[in-house]
């Protein structure tokens, strides 16, 4: 099982930040991600995410993959620590049919686009999330979630955040699904 250790921070000037990131990190390419969240009747948090991800590498080669993800999520001082399982499927529609048969229902959707870099084993993504604005995501994939691994990873993420010129108060402590739910309630009150 992979442990995903990440933070996301709000970005006021994405173009300026893009230049800073490009001066520090190796460019991995651009992407566009369409997420659909699936819920069981007794769950507030999504049980499964289906993501259609289209990547373009630095040479312009385009690939599209359908990812299925489920996570056990945890937050610790603004840092997400998620035990994540992910696999690809060849046919999203058929897999969605299986989820329906298992009693899950599709909930909200999210559109995410941006650029990715690698900085010493940390993935940096500068992303625009529809309705929510711009964020920078910093992520380390670890093979365990021992206290020492989490402490070192958190320290590396916060140090990189500072190198990018962002303060800790820019860290967004909510999940995107929570923010999107709040945004939708504001637009469409119950």
Secondary structure, 3 states (H helix, E strand, C coil): CEEEEEEEEECCCHHHHHHHHHHHCEEEEEEEEEEEEEECCCCCCCCEEEEEEEEECCCCCEEEEEEEEEEECCEECCEEEEEEEEEEECCHHHHHHHHHHCCCEEEEEEEEEEEEEEECCEEEEEEEECCCEEEEEEEEEECCCCHHHHHHHHHHHHHHHHHCCCCHHHECCCCHHHHHHHHHHHHCCC
